[in-house]
Amino acid sequence: MSEYEQLSAARKTEFLAGRFAAKEAFAKANGTGIGSACSFQEIEIRKDEKGKPSVFFQQQEIGLVSITHTKEYAAAQVLLQS
């Protein structure tokens, strides 16, 4: 069972909003935005065994991400690694 499927209905909304914010933050940090050069499907937010999230683009780890959310807002910051 995926992490999302284990969450309550209210928590699912927060989870998705946070992931959306993280993907949007990556696309902007990458300089492409969402479009032909960078689609939402190519960006993945994965957690390590301790729960630390990272950004993967086209299956490669490319950056660090910080995600925060409340019941009404979600925000994320991405730090690209070279």
PyMOL commands that set and color helices and strands:
alter all, ss='L'
color gray80, all
select helices_A, chain A and resi 4-6+9-30+40-42
alter helices_A, ss='H'
color red, helices_A
select strands_A, chain A and resi 43-47+53-57+60-69+74-80
alter strands_A, ss='S'
color yellow, strands_A
deselect
rebuild
show_as cartoon
